[in-house]
Amino acid sequence: MNHPTLPDHPAAREEYLRLQDTCDAVTREIAEVEALTGAKAGECMDVQMEEDPDQYEEVTMQLFQAQLDRLRQLTMAAAQAYFARLDFIPTGRGPETYYLGRWGLLNPVTLDPVIIDWRSPVANLYYSGQIGPMDYEAPDGRVRGELTLKRMLTVRGRELSALFDTGIVSQETYLQGVLGSISTDRLKDIVTTIQAEQNIVIRHGMTRPLLVQGAAGSGKTTIALHRIAYLLYTFQKTLRPENMMILAPNPLFLSFISQVLPDLGVERVIQTTFEGWCRSGMGKLMPKVYRESRLENNLGLTAAEREKAGRLVRLKGSLGLMNRLEEWLDKLQHSLIPSQGFRMAGVSLIDGPELQDIFLRQLKHFPLDTRIDEMKKIVRRRVQSAVSMLKDQYAAMTEQQVNRIRTALPEGPKRLEKTKEVYALRDQRYQEIDRRAETYLAQYRDKFPSLELTELYRSFLESFGDEELAAETGAMLDQNRIRQEDLPILATICRAVYGLKLRPLRHIVIDECQDFSPFQIELLRRSHPAASFTLVGDLYQGIRSDEGIRSWDEWTGPVFSGNADLAQLTVSYRNTVEIMNLAQSVARKYPIPGIGETRPVLRHGQAPEIIPVAGEKERIDRIRAQVLAWRKEGFHSIALIEKTAEQAKKLHRALRAETGAVLLNESDQEYRGGVMILQAGMAKGMEFDCVGICDASAENFPDDEFLCRILYVMMTRPLHRLCIWHRGPVTPLLQD
């Protein structure tokens, strides 16, 4: 029998045997779940939920889906059962040992934990503590005691490849080793390296909105995704992944982060953009969105020109405009009601006061279009009553006429003929009444003005009183198109008039939230009143300040009424010390009050290179040589960032043949990795092994706050290497 090669550690044999027992337990539970569900581990296990199941079927399907989710988790647990061991002695009790993994596992007989889920309360001992006195908050109260062992374990399947007992130094070494590895194509889960300040954000409660100011490289995106996994674990009786949503800046970014939640065993969380959310709510009512890169346009403008160009965008995203829109919609609902109520053939169906009571009070929780339809049901019943009344009146008149005929004429053919004529006239009147009723109901909607969304938007703009706003937006509406900044206004009108067809949500995560306007956040809050919020962003990366915010105060008071918590993540885990120090020197040119300076984790690497080039040919040659050198070193993801899209296209034409570089566009749906060429505005939120900033000249990047933010974003993308080229004098933003 071959004995495995074990790490050089006194407890290696003990830990190896424990791992075998754990893997056996995982295998047994996989077999049990497979037998229960009929599914096979590792195969496709998607279940299509019926749209309208009855209550019994829905509960059964939920339980079955939960078993399939468990099978996915167990399959991944078979690949890595756990990553740490904790020995803890609670005060007044005997010692306890916990093995920490991505998913928990109980002994089915004793119900003792075989693996502790990283999201459990006791896991705080790993993320927040060192050896010595420690405590954690459990469901039954705070547990105090002493942490006597904190052991890191590297396992793959049944293999134990490394273990060491951590102190401050060894844990720092482990973190540096993980962060220093070459990246893959996607953002990774970080459950083994979550730091104390990140752990606080992940485990923040749901009672208050959480705003996270996260420095570049602080892991804010990954932390937000881990927070979703934590909340689903902690509130598993009331939260379902289908009722959680992530809003990201673009489809490419969604592709970049797509694997994190599945790696954490979380499926079916809604992942979309704000435009996607609007489209799901408005459906076919939503006009075509005009594609333009306003950021790209801003790169060619002066600060004064950008301020002027951004005025309308900021106005459309303001709470002031939202409030004016709400006032206008309130007047609209009053203007829809026929002032005299509804009358047919001289009969009052609904008078003015009753109509106002029904339309404005009894039906006020319905969208206007639904109210009009509901009113039609009431009108139809009143019409039917009026028809019956009119017919009764004609019937009475007919009987009176027949009685007069019987009195005036003797029985015989003439009296019979006259009587038939009277009854025929009555039947004709009945038919006329029915036709008038049908016509009246058929023309019911004609009594209300048109509720076409873009025309309503145009009417609102005309009433707003800003001629430039009305003219600029009106020209787009003439083409049945809108811009991105029009979406919250149009969605608000649609919500009031037709309603938004939205899935009920309990928690919403917004990434790169500094690019969202107060109007957008307030619209989301009103559309999902039962949802809690986690918003993560970085004001230093606020390169879209014309459509986003410039201070967290724009939300904390006006949107959340002071009922929100603000957390700051100030440590960067992405960049080396050398890269972050240079990026921080740029950020200091335009500091933001109240935002702490970024501190890099202690990981050193090559100093960034700032290289002057004499001309275009030398620039291309040097960039090409550097890419080939990085690839020879084994780096996987390499980004060459140009200031503008046109510059990126030109560079791609020059380099694609020898480097295999791909050009990233704003319309791309999938992140592929490798050698990428992209414009500056697309880099935000992404990370790469190596980054080349292809022209940081003074001409390309003059001393300007907006361009300072752009350059800072570009400089904080690399994990390992940064190279900066410039033609002519280097940007003053990189000068002391």
C-alpha positions in Angstrom: 0.0 0.0 0.0 1.3 3.4 -1.0 1.5 5.9 1.9 0.8 9.5 0.9 3.6 12.1 1.3 2.5 14.3 4.2 3.6 17.8 5.1 6.4 18.2 7.6 4.2 18.9 10.7 3.8 16.9 14.0 0.0 16.7 13.5 0.1 15.8 9.8 -0.8 12.1 10.3 -3.6 13.0 12.6 -5.0 15.6 10.2 -4.7 13.2 7.3 -6.8 10.6 9.0 -9.3 13.2 10.1 -9.6 14.3 6.4 -10.2 10.7 5.3 -13.1 10.4 7.8 -14.5 13.7 6.7 -14.4 12.7 3.0 -16.1 9.4 3.8 -18.9 11.3 5.6 -19.3 13.7 2.6 -19.4 10.7 0.2 -22.1 9.0 2.3 -24.3 12.1 2.3 -23.8 12.6 -1.4 -25.2 9.0 -1.9 -28.1 9.7 0.3 -29.1 12.9 -1.5 -28.7 11.2 -4.9 -31.0 8.4 -3.8 -33.5 11.0 -2.5 -33.5 13.2 -5.6 -32.6 10.8 -8.4 -29.9 13.3 -9.5 -26.3 12.6 -9.9 -23.5 14.7 -8.3 -21.7 16.8 -10.9 -24.4 16.5 -13.5 -26.9 19.2 -14.6 -29.4 19.7 -11.8 -31.5 22.6 -12.9 -35.1 22.4 -11.9 -37.8 24.4 -13.8 -40.2 25.9 -11.4 -43.8 26.0 -12.5 -45.2 29.6 -12.8 -48.4 29.1 -10.9 -48.0 26.0 -8.7 -50.6 25.5 -6.0 -49.3 25.8 -2.4 -48.5 22.1 -1.9 -46.7 21.8 -5.2 -44.7 25.0 -4.5 -43.5 23.8 -1.1 -42.6 20.4 -2.5 -40.6 22.0 -5.3 -38.8 24.3 -2.8 -37.8 21.3 -0.7 -36.6 19.4 -3.8 -34.6 22.5 -5.0 -33.0 22.7 -1.5 -31.9 19.1 -1.9 -30.4 19.8 -5.3 -28.6 22.9 -3.9 -27.3 20.7 -1.1 -26.0 18.1 -3.6 -24.1 20.9 -5.4 -22.5 22.0 -2.2 -21.5 18.5 -1.2 -20.0 17.9 -4.6 -17.8 21.0 -4.1 -17.1 19.9 -0.5 -15.7 16.6 -1.9 -13.1 18.7 -3.7 -12.2 20.8 -0.6 -13.9 19.7 2.6 -12.4 22.4 4.9 -9.5 24.9 5.2 -9.0 25.5 8.9 -9.2 24.0 12.3 -10.1 25.9 15.5 -9.6 24.6 19.1 -11.6 26.6 21.5 -12.2 26.3 25.3 -15.5 28.0 26.3 -15.5 29.3 29.8 -16.8 26.7 32.1 -16.9 23.9 29.5 -14.5 21.4 28.0 -12.4 22.0 24.8 -14.1 22.0 21.4 -12.6 21.4 18.0 -14.1 22.9 14.8 -13.2 22.3 11.2 -14.1 25.3 9.1 -15.3 24.8 5.4 -17.4 26.5 2.8 -20.4 24.3 3.8 -21.4 22.7 7.0 -21.9 19.0 7.6 -23.4 17.2 10.6 -23.0 13.6 11.8 -26.4 12.1 11.0 -26.3 10.0 14.2 -24.9 12.2 16.9 -25.7 15.5 15.1 -22.2 16.7 16.1 -20.7 19.1 13.5 -18.2 17.4 11.1 -17.6 20.6 9.2 -18.6 24.1 10.4 -19.9 26.5 7.8 -17.7 29.6 7.4 -20.8 31.7 7.9 -21.7 30.3 11.3 -21.2 32.4 14.4 -18.3 30.4 15.7 -16.4 31.1 12.5 -15.8 34.6 13.8 -13.0 33.0 15.9 -11.2 32.4 12.7 -11.9 35.7 11.0 -11.6 38.0 14.0 -9.2 36.5 16.5 -5.8 35.3 17.3 -4.6 32.7 19.8 -5.7 33.7 23.3 -8.8 35.0 25.0 -11.7 35.3 22.5 -15.4 35.5 22.3 -18.2 35.3 19.6 -21.8 36.1 19.4 -24.0 33.0 19.3 -27.8 32.7 19.0 -28.0 32.1 22.8 -25.7 35.0 23.7 -22.0 35.8 23.8 -19.6 32.9 24.3 -16.3 33.7 26.0 -13.3 31.5 26.2 -9.8 30.9 24.9 -8.7 30.1 21.4 -5.8 27.6 21.8 -5.2 26.6 18.1 -5.8 28.2 14.8 -4.5 25.8 12.1 -4.5 26.5 8.3 -5.1 23.4 6.2 -4.7 23.1 2.4 -6.7 20.1 1.2 -7.7 18.9 -2.3 -10.0 15.9 -2.3 -8.4 13.4 0.1 -4.9 15.0 -0.2 -3.4 17.1 2.6 -0.8 19.3 0.9 0.0 21.8 3.6 -0.8 22.8 7.2 0.6 25.3 9.7 -0.5 26.7 13.0 -1.1 30.5 12.6 0.1 33.4 14.6 0.3 37.0 13.5 3.4 36.3 11.3 2.4 33.0 9.8 -1.1 34.3 9.0 0.3 37.3 7.2 2.6 35.0 5.3 -0.4 32.8 4.2 -2.3 35.9 3.1 0.7 37.1 1.1 1.0 33.8 -0.6 -2.7 33.7 -1.6 -2.6 37.3 -2.9 0.6 36.7 -4.7 -0.7 33.9 -6.9 -1.4 34.5 -10.6 -5.1 35.1 -11.3 -7.6 33.2 -13.3 -10.2 34.5 -15.7 -12.7 35.3 -13.0 -13.0 36.9 -9.6 -12.4 34.3 -6.9 -14.1 33.5 -3.6 -12.0 34.5 -0.6 -13.5 32.6 2.3 -10.0 31.4 3.4 -8.6 35.0 3.6 -11.4 37.2 4.8 -10.0 39.9 7.0 -11.5 41.4 10.2 -12.7 44.6 8.5 -14.2 42.6 5.7 -15.8 40.2 8.1 -17.7 43.0 9.8 -19.2 44.1 6.5 -20.2 40.5 5.5 -22.0 39.9 8.8 -23.7 43.3 9.1 -27.4 42.9 10.0 -30.3 43.5 7.6 -32.2 46.0 9.7 -30.4 49.1 8.3 -29.1 49.8 4.8 -25.3 49.4 4.6 -23.1 51.7 2.5 -19.5 50.6 2.0 -16.8 53.0 0.9 -14.2 50.5 -0.3 -10.8 51.5 -1.5 -9.6 50.1 -4.8 -8.5 46.5 -4.3 -10.2 46.3 -0.8 -12.4 43.4 -2.1 -15.6 45.3 -1.8 -17.2 43.4 -4.8 -16.2 40.0 -3.5 -17.2 41.0 0.0 -20.7 42.0 -1.2 -21.1 38.6 -2.9 -20.0 36.8 0.2 -22.5 38.9 2.2 -25.3 37.5 0.0 -24.1 33.9 0.8 -23.9 34.9 4.5 -27.4 36.3 4.6 -28.9 33.3 2.8 -27.3 31.1 5.5 -28.2 33.2 8.5 -31.8 33.9 7.4 -32.4 30.6 5.5 -35.9 30.2 6.8 -37.1 33.5 5.3 -34.7 34.4 2.5 -34.5 32.7 -0.9 -31.8 33.4 -3.5 -34.6 34.2 -6.1 -35.5 37.2 -3.9 -32.0 38.7 -3.9 -30.6 40.9 -6.6 -27.1 42.2 -7.7 -27.0 45.3 -9.8 -23.7 45.7 -11.6 -22.5 48.5 -14.0 -22.5 46.4 -17.2 -22.9 42.9 -18.6 -19.1 42.4 -19.0 -18.7 43.1 -15.2 -21.5 40.5 -14.5 -19.5 38.0 -16.5 -16.3 38.8 -14.6 -18.0 38.1 -11.2 -20.3 35.3 -12.4 -18.5 32.4 -10.8 -18.2 33.7 -7.2 -21.7 32.9 -6.0 -21.8 29.4 -7.6 -18.4 28.6 -6.0 -20.1 29.6 -2.7 -22.9 27.2 -3.4 -25.4 30.0 -4.2 -27.5 29.7 -7.3 -30.5 31.7 -8.8 -29.6 35.1 -7.4 -30.8 37.7 -9.9 -27.7 39.4 -11.5 -28.5 42.3 -13.8 -27.9 46.0 -14.6 -30.1 48.9 -13.8 -31.2 48.9 -17.5 -31.9 45.2 -17.2 -34.0 45.8 -14.1 -36.0 48.5 -15.9 -36.5 46.2 -18.9 -37.8 43.4 -16.7 -40.2 45.8 -15.1 -41.4 47.7 -18.2 -41.2 44.9 -20.8 -42.2 46.0 -24.3 -43.3 49.4 -23.0 -39.6 50.4 -22.6 -38.2 52.4 -25.6 -34.9 51.6 -27.2 -32.0 52.9 -25.2 -29.5 55.0 -27.3 -26.0 53.8 -26.9 -23.4 56.4 -26.3 -20.3 56.6 -24.2 -20.7 59.9 -22.2 -17.6 59.0 -20.3 -15.7 58.8 -23.6 -17.1 62.2 -24.6 -16.1 63.7 -21.3 -12.5 62.6 -21.8 -12.2 65.2 -24.6 -13.8 68.1 -22.7 -12.4 70.7 -20.3 -13.6 70.7 -16.7 -15.9 73.6 -17.5 -17.3 71.9 -20.6 -17.9 68.7 -18.6 -19.7 70.6 -15.9 -22.0 72.2 -18.4 -22.5 68.9 -20.4 -23.4 67.1 -17.2 -26.0 69.5 -15.9 -28.9 67.8 -17.6 -27.7 64.3 -16.5 -27.4 65.4 -12.9 -30.8 67.1 -13.1 -32.4 63.9 -14.4 -30.9 62.0 -11.5 -31.8 64.4 -8.8 -34.4 63.9 -6.0 -35.7 67.4 -6.8 -36.8 66.3 -10.3 -38.2 63.1 -8.8 -40.3 65.1 -6.4 -41.5 67.3 -9.3 -42.4 64.2 -11.2 -44.4 62.8 -8.3 -46.3 66.1 -8.1 -47.0 66.0 -11.8 -48.2 62.4 -11.6 -50.5 63.3 -8.8 -52.1 66.1 -10.9 -52.3 63.6 -13.8 -54.5 61.2 -11.9 -56.9 64.0 -11.0 -57.0 65.2 -14.6 -57.9 61.8 -15.9 -61.4 61.8 -14.2 -64.3 63.1 -16.3 -65.4 66.1 -14.3 -69.1 65.3 -14.7 -68.7 61.6 -13.9 -70.3 59.0 -16.2 -73.8 59.4 -17.7 -75.6 57.3 -20.3 -78.9 58.2 -22.0 -79.5 60.8 -19.4 -78.9 58.4 -16.5 -76.2 59.2 -14.0 -74.0 56.1 -13.7 -71.4 57.6 -11.3 -71.4 61.3 -10.3 -68.2 63.4 -9.9 -67.8 63.1 -6.1 -68.3 59.3 -6.1 -65.9 58.9 -9.1 -63.2 60.8 -7.3 -63.7 58.7 -4.2 -63.4 55.4 -6.1 -60.6 56.5 -8.4 -58.4 58.5 -6.0 -59.1 56.8 -2.7 -60.4 53.3 -3.1 -58.2 52.3 -6.0 -55.2 54.5 -5.2 -52.8 51.6 -4.7 -53.3 50.4 -8.3 -51.5 51.9 -11.3 -53.6 54.4 -13.3 -54.2 52.0 -16.2 -55.4 49.3 -13.8 -57.6 51.8 -12.1 -59.2 52.7 -15.5 -59.8 49.0 -16.1 -61.3 48.5 -12.6 -63.5 51.5 -13.1 -64.8 50.0 -16.3 -66.0 47.0 -14.3 -67.9 49.3 -12.0 -69.2 51.3 -15.0 -70.3 48.0 -16.7 -72.3 47.1 -13.7 -73.9 50.5 -13.5 -74.6 50.3 -17.3 -76.3 47.0 -16.8 -78.3 48.5 -14.0 -79.2 51.5 -16.1 -80.2 49.2 -19.0 -82.4 47.2 -16.7 -84.0 50.4 -15.4 -84.6 51.8 -18.9 -86.0 48.5 -20.0 -88.3 48.4 -17.0 -89.4 51.9 -17.8 -90.2 51.0 -21.4 -91.9 47.8 -20.2 -94.1 49.8 -18.0 -94.9 52.3 -20.7 -95.6 49.5 -23.1 -98.1 47.9 -20.7 -99.8 51.2 -20.2 -100.2 51.6 -24.0 -101.5 48.0 -24.3 -104.0 48.6 -21.6 -105.2 51.8 -23.4 -105.6 49.8 -26.7 -107.6 47.1 -24.9 -109.8 49.8 -23.5 -110.2 51.7 -26.8 -110.6 48.8 -29.2 -112.8 45.8 -29.1 -111.2 42.4 -29.3 -110.4 41.5 -32.8 -107.7 41.7 -35.5 -107.2 45.5 -35.3 -106.6 45.4 -31.5 -104.2 42.5 -32.0 -102.3 44.3 -34.7 -102.0 47.5 -32.6 -100.8 45.5 -29.6 -98.2 43.7 -31.7 -96.9 47.1 -33.0 -96.5 48.4 -29.4 -94.6 45.2 -28.4 -92.4 45.4 -31.5 -91.6 49.1 -30.7 -90.7 48.0 -27.2 -88.4 45.3 -28.5 -86.8 47.8 -30.9 -86.2 50.2 -27.9 -84.6 47.3 -26.0 -82.2 46.7 -28.9 -81.4 50.4 -29.1 -80.7 50.4 -25.4 -78.4 47.3 -25.7 -76.6 48.9 -28.7 -76.1 52.2 -26.9 -74.8 50.3 -23.8 -72.4 48.3 -26.0 -71.2 51.5 -27.8 -70.9 53.3 -24.5 -68.7 50.6 -23.1 -66.7 50.2 -26.3 -66.0 54.0 -26.2 -65.2 53.9 -22.5 -61.4 54.4 -22.9 -62.0 57.4 -25.2 -63.2 59.3 -22.1 -59.6 59.2 -20.8 -56.6 60.8 -22.4 -53.8 58.8 -23.9 -51.4 57.1 -21.5 -48.5 56.4 -23.9 -45.3 56.5 -21.8 -43.1 58.6 -24.0 -45.8 61.2 -24.6 -46.4 61.4 -20.9 -42.7 61.9 -20.4 -42.8 64.7 -23.0 -45.7 66.3 -21.3 -43.9 66.2 -18.0 -40.8 67.8 -19.5 -42.9 70.6 -21.1 -44.4 71.3 -17.7 -41.0 71.3 -15.9 -40.0 74.6 -17.3 -36.4 73.8 -18.4 -36.3 74.5 -22.2 -32.9 72.9 -22.8 -34.1 69.7 -21.0 -37.4 69.6 -22.9 -35.7 70.2 -26.3 -32.7 67.8 -25.8 -34.9 64.9 -24.5 -37.7 65.7 -26.9 -35.4 65.2 -29.9 -34.6 61.7 -28.6 -38.3 60.9 -28.0 -39.1 61.9 -31.5 -37.0 58.9 -32.6 -38.7 56.7 -29.9 -35.4 56.5 -28.1 -34.1 57.4 -24.7 -30.8 57.7 -23.0 -29.6 55.8 -19.9 -30.3 58.8 -17.6 -34.0 58.8 -18.8 -34.6 55.3 -17.4 -35.5 56.2 -13.8 -37.9 58.9 -15.0 -39.6 56.7 -17.5 -39.7 53.8 -15.0 -41.3 56.0 -12.4 -44.0 57.1 -14.9 -44.5 53.4 -15.9 -44.8 52.4 -12.3 -47.5 55.0 -11.7 -49.4 54.4 -15.0 -48.9 50.7 -15.8 -47.0 49.3 -12.8 -43.6 47.5 -13.0 -43.7 43.7 -13.3 -41.0 42.9 -10.8 -40.1 39.9 -8.7 -40.5 40.7 -4.9 -37.0 41.2 -3.4 -35.7 41.0 0.1 -32.1 42.2 -0.4 -30.4 44.3 -3.1 -26.7 44.6 -3.6 -25.5 47.5 -5.8 -21.9 47.4 -7.0 -20.0 50.5 -8.2 -22.9 52.4 -6.5 -21.1 55.7 -6.7 -22.3 55.8 -10.3 -25.9 55.6 -9.3 -28.0 58.7 -8.9 -30.2 59.5 -5.8 -33.2 59.1 -8.1 -32.2 55.6 -9.1 -31.7 54.5 -5.4 -34.9 56.0 -4.3 -36.8 54.4 -7.2 -35.4 51.0 -6.2 -36.2 51.6 -2.6 -39.9 52.5 -3.4 -40.3 49.7 -5.9 -39.0 47.1 -3.3 -40.2 48.4 0.0 -39.5 45.0 1.8 -35.9 44.9 0.6 -32.8 45.8 2.6 -29.7 47.3 0.8 -26.0 46.8 0.6 -24.3 49.4 -1.6 -20.6 49.2 -2.3 -18.5 51.7 -4.1 -15.5 54.1 -4.0 -15.8 57.9 -4.4 -12.2 58.0 -5.5 -13.3 55.9 -8.5 -16.3 58.2 -9.2 -15.4 58.8 -12.8 -19.1 59.1 -13.7 -19.9 61.9 -11.3 -22.2 63.6 -13.8 -24.7 60.7 -13.3 -23.6 59.4 -9.9 -22.8 61.0 -6.5 -19.9 63.0 -5.2 -20.6 62.5 -1.5 -22.3 59.7 0.5 -24.4 62.5 2.1 -26.4 62.6 -1.1 -27.9 59.3 0.0 -27.6 58.9 3.7 -30.0 61.8 4.6 -32.3 62.4 1.5 -32.8 58.8 0.5 -32.4 56.8 3.7 -33.4 59.5 6.1 -30.3 59.0 8.2 -31.2 55.4 8.8 -28.1 53.9 7.2 -24.7 52.7 8.3 -21.5 53.7 6.5 -18.5 51.3 6.6 -15.0 52.0 5.2 -12.7 49.3 3.8 -9.3 51.0 3.7 -6.9 48.1 3.1 -6.1 47.1 -0.5 -5.4 43.4 -1.0 -5.0 43.6 -4.8 -2.0 45.7 -5.4 1.6 45.4 -4.2 2.9 48.0 -1.8 4.9 49.6 -4.7 1.9 49.9 -7.0 -0.5 51.2 -4.3 2.0 53.8 -3.1 2.3 55.2 -6.6 -1.5 55.2 -7.1 -1.9 56.9 -3.7 0.4 59.7 -4.8 -2.0 60.4 -7.7 -5.1 60.2 -5.4 -3.6 62.7 -3.0 -3.7 65.3 -5.8 -7.4 65.6 -5.2 -8.4 64.2 -1.8 -12.0 63.6 -0.7 -12.9 64.9 2.8 -13.8 62.1 5.2 -12.4 59.2 3.1 -9.5 57.5 4.7 -6.3 56.9 2.7 -5.8 53.4 1.3 -3.3 51.1 3.0 -1.8 48.2 1.0 -1.4 44.8 2.6 2.3 44.1 3.2 3.0 42.4 -0.2 6.0 43.6 -2.1 6.7 43.3 -5.8 8.5 45.0 -8.7 8.2 48.7 -8.7 6.0 50.2 -11.4 7.9 51.4 -14.4 7.3 54.8 -16.0 8.9 54.7 -19.4 9.3 57.7 -21.8 9.1 56.9 -25.5 10.3 59.0 -28.4 7.5 58.2 -30.9 4.6 56.0 -31.9 6.8 53.2 -33.3 8.9 53.0 -30.1 5.8 53.0 -28.0 4.2 50.1 -29.9 7.5 48.1 -29.9 7.9 48.5 -26.1 4.3 47.6 -25.4 4.6 44.5 -27.6 7.8 43.4 -26.0 6.4 43.9 -22.5 3.3 41.9 -23.2 5.4 39.0 -24.6 7.7 39.2 -21.5 4.8 39.1 -19.1 3.3 36.1 -21.0 6.7 34.3 -20.8 6.6 34.8 -17.0 3.3 32.9 -16.9 0.9 35.8 -16.2 -2.5 35.0 -17.4 -4.5 38.2 -17.5 -2.9 41.3 -19.1 -4.7 44.5 -19.7 -3.4 47.3 -21.9 -5.5 50.4 -21.1 -5.8 53.4 -23.4 -7.6 56.7 -22.5 -10.2 56.5 -25.3 -11.9 53.9 -27.4 -10.4 55.2 -30.5 -6.9 54.9 -29.1 -7.7 51.4 -27.9 -8.9 50.4 -31.4 -5.7 51.8 -33.0 -3.5 49.9 -30.5 -5.4 46.7 -31.1 -4.7 46.9 -34.8 -1.0 47.3 -34.1 -0.7 44.5 -31.6 -3.3 41.8 -32.3 -1.3 39.8 -34.8 1.7 39.1 -32.5 0.1 39.2 -29.1 -3.3 37.7 -29.8 -4.8 40.6 -27.9 -8.6 41.0 -27.9 -10.4 44.4 -27.9 -13.0 44.8 -25.2 -16.0 46.9 -26.1 -18.8 48.3 -23.8 -21.3 46.1 -25.6 -19.3 42.9 -24.7 -21.3 40.3 -22.7 -18.5 37.9 -21.8 -15.2 38.4 -20.0 -12.6 36.0 -21.6 -9.2 36.9 -20.0 -5.9 36.7 -21.8 -4.3 39.8 -23.3 -7.0 42.6 -23.4 -7.0 46.1 -24.8 -9.6 48.4 -23.4 -10.5 52.0 -22.9 -10.1 53.6 -19.5 -13.8 53.7 -18.6 -14.2 49.9 -18.9 -11.4 49.1 -16.4 -13.3 50.0 -13.3 -14.2 47.0 -11.1 -11.9 44.7 -13.0 -8.5 43.3 -11.9 -5.6 41.8 -13.9 -2.3 40.2 -13.3 -0.5 43.0 -15.2 -1.6 46.4 -16.5 0.0 48.6 -19.1 -1.1 52.3 -19.2 -0.2 53.1 -22.7 0.0 56.8 -22.8 0.2 58.8 -19.5 1.6 61.9 -21.2 0.9 65.5 -20.0 -1.1 66.0 -23.2 -3.3 63.0 -22.6 -3.7 63.5 -18.8 -3.4 67.2 -17.9 -3.8 68.2 -14.2 -7.6 67.8 -13.8 -9.6 66.1 -11.0 -11.7 64.0 -13.4 -8.6 62.8 -15.2 -7.0 62.2 -11.9 -9.8 59.8 -10.9 -9.5 58.1 -14.3 -5.7 57.6 -13.9 -6.2 56.3 -10.4 -8.7 53.7 -11.6 -6.3 52.5 -14.3 -3.3 52.3 -11.9 -5.2 50.2 -9.3 -6.2 47.4 -11.6 -3.0 45.2 -11.5 -2.3 42.5 -8.9 1.4 42.2 -9.7 2.9 44.4 -12.4 2.3 48.0 -13.7 4.0 49.6 -16.6 3.3 53.2 -17.7 4.5 54.6 -21.0 4.3 58.3 -22.1 5.1 60.3 -25.2 6.5 63.7 -24.4 6.4 65.0 -20.8 4.8 62.7 -18.3 1.4 63.8 -16.8 1.8 66.2 -13.9 -0.4 63.8 -11.9 2.6 61.5 -11.7 5.0 64.3 -10.7 5.8 65.3 -7.1 
